[in-house]
Amino acid sequence: MSVAGSLLRLARPKQWTKNGFVLAGVLFAEKIGSPSHVFDALLTFLAFCLLSGAVYAFNDVLDVEEDRKHPLKRFRPVASGEVPVSAAVVYSVALVAAGLALCFYVNVGVVAAGLAYLALQAVYTPFLKHMAILDVMSISAGFVIRALAGVAAVNSPISPWLIVCTGLLTLFLGFSKRRHELATLGDGAVVHRKNLREYSVPLLDEMMNIMISATIIAYTLYTFTVYERQDEIFMMASIPFVVYGVFRYMLLVHRDGGGNPDTLVLADRPLQISLLLWLVVVGVTIYFL
């Protein structure tokens, strides 16, 4: 593989779909019709792709010895020797610099979100990811920061509903991923992730049930209360797609293909259709009704 290909793989572009939460701000703030706001939102999305790529690259440096002993992770660019450790460090720093430069170009609010994301990762990697429950809460916080960055990019007021719905949904996704890891890896789960010894499948099932219920209730209340104009009650028509989407994901988690939200969005056709129809209903309601 070429050097450029190895460096790109080191930044894990398949994980960049998570940064799609950045684009929620421009959609729900009714700024899609403003080219300047759309441009700023896309720049913010790109900035977080660079920042998250930097975090992945640096994490591979920190975990290089453990990854070399892992049957799958040993093929990662740093662990396999495709990218030297020193080059990976320089690459990570360059991605951070480029990401923050884009944040500065947009506005100071996006800079604050970018720095908050990096600060969270600096605490998560050495400490929080080894602590049960806090590991998933930290991941959820990262998604909330992404969503807030998108709001800051379009200079829109922060909606409590955005924080609540994003936080609850990503807690559900986080616990479902832990459940998938525990159920599929069996005795090797603790080797894969040490804090999995503190979880159990029944416990994670309960946590998932709580989060999925809270997510649906929160989103339903949002559609009932957030808009003042009578014609925008049609936002309630998006509820079935949210319900189907989270239930579809839960179904997949109990199969071999579940576990990674980014992978599922790219691979599962029913989930893609549900997401697309949700976007259509939301877009039509906000911009045309």
LINMO-V107661 format. One record per residue. N is the residue number from 0. SS is DSSP state (alpha for helix, beta for strand, coil for the rest). Layout:
BEGIN
n->(N/N)
ss->(SS/SS)
END
This chain:
BEGIN
n->(0/1/2/3/4/5/6/7/8/9/10/11/12/13/14/15/16/17/18/19/20/21/22/23/24/25/26/27/28/29/30/31/32/33/34/35/36/37/38/39/40/41/42/43/44/45/46/47/48/49/50/51/52/53/54/55/56/57/58/59/60/61/62/63/64/65/66/67/68/69/70/71/72/73/74/75/76/77/78/79/80/81/82/83/84/85/86/87/88/89/90/91/92/93/94/95/96/97/98/99/100/101/102/103/104/105/106/107/108/109/110/111/112/113/114/115/116/117/118/119/120/121/122/123/124/125/126/127/128/129/130/131/132/133/134/135/136/137/138/139/140/141/142/143/144/145/146/147/148/149/150/151/152/153/154/155/156/157/158/159/160/161/162/163/164/165/166/167/168/169/170/171/172/173/174/175/176/177/178/179/180/181/182/183/184/185/186/187/188/189/190/191/192/193/194/195/196/197/198/199/200/201/202/203/204/205/206/207/208/209/210/211/212/213/214/215/216/217/218/219/220/221/222/223/224/225/226/227/228/229/230/231/232/233/234/235/236/237/238/239/240/241/242/243/244/245/246/247/248/249/250/251/252/253/254/255/256/257/258/259/260/261/262/263/264/265/266/267/268/269/270/271/272/273/274/275/276/277/278/279/280/281/282/283/284/285/286/287/288)
ss->(coil/coil/alpha/alpha/alpha/alpha/alpha/alpha/alpha/alpha/coil/coil/alpha/alpha/alpha/alpha/alpha/alpha/alpha/alpha/alpha/alpha/alpha/alpha/alpha/alpha/alpha/alpha/coil/coil/coil/coil/coil/coil/alpha/alpha/alpha/alpha/alpha/alpha/alpha/alpha/alpha/alpha/alpha/alpha/alpha/alpha/alpha/alpha/alpha/alpha/alpha/alpha/alpha/alpha/alpha/alpha/alpha/alpha/alpha/alpha/coil/alpha/alpha/alpha/alpha/alpha/alpha/coil/coil/coil/alpha/alpha/alpha/coil/alpha/alpha/alpha/alpha/coil/coil/coil/coil/alpha/alpha/alpha/alpha/alpha/alpha/alpha/alpha/alpha/alpha/alpha/alpha/alpha/alpha/alpha/alpha/alpha/alpha/alpha/alpha/alpha/alpha/coil/alpha/alpha/alpha/alpha/alpha/alpha/alpha/alpha/alpha/alpha/alpha/alpha/alpha/alpha/alpha/alpha/alpha/alpha/alpha/coil/alpha/alpha/alpha/coil/coil/coil/alpha/alpha/alpha/alpha/alpha/alpha/alpha/alpha/alpha/alpha/alpha/alpha/alpha/alpha/alpha/alpha/alpha/alpha/alpha/alpha/coil/coil/coil/coil/coil/coil/alpha/alpha/alpha/alpha/alpha/alpha/alpha/alpha/alpha/alpha/alpha/alpha/alpha/alpha/alpha/alpha/alpha/alpha/alpha/alpha/alpha/alpha/alpha/alpha/alpha/alpha/alpha/alpha/alpha/alpha/alpha/alpha/alpha/coil/alpha/alpha/alpha/alpha/alpha/coil/coil/alpha/alpha/alpha/alpha/alpha/alpha/alpha/alpha/alpha/alpha/alpha/alpha/alpha/alpha/alpha/alpha/alpha/alpha/alpha/alpha/alpha/alpha/alpha/alpha/alpha/coil/coil/coil/coil/alpha/alpha/alpha/alpha/alpha/alpha/alpha/alpha/alpha/alpha/alpha/alpha/alpha/alpha/alpha/alpha/alpha/alpha/alpha/alpha/alpha/alpha/alpha/alpha/coil/coil/coil/coil/coil/coil/coil/alpha/alpha/alpha/alpha/alpha/alpha/alpha/coil/alpha/alpha/alpha/alpha/alpha/alpha/alpha/alpha/alpha/alpha/alpha/alpha/alpha/alpha/alpha/alpha/alpha/alpha/alpha/alpha/coil)
END
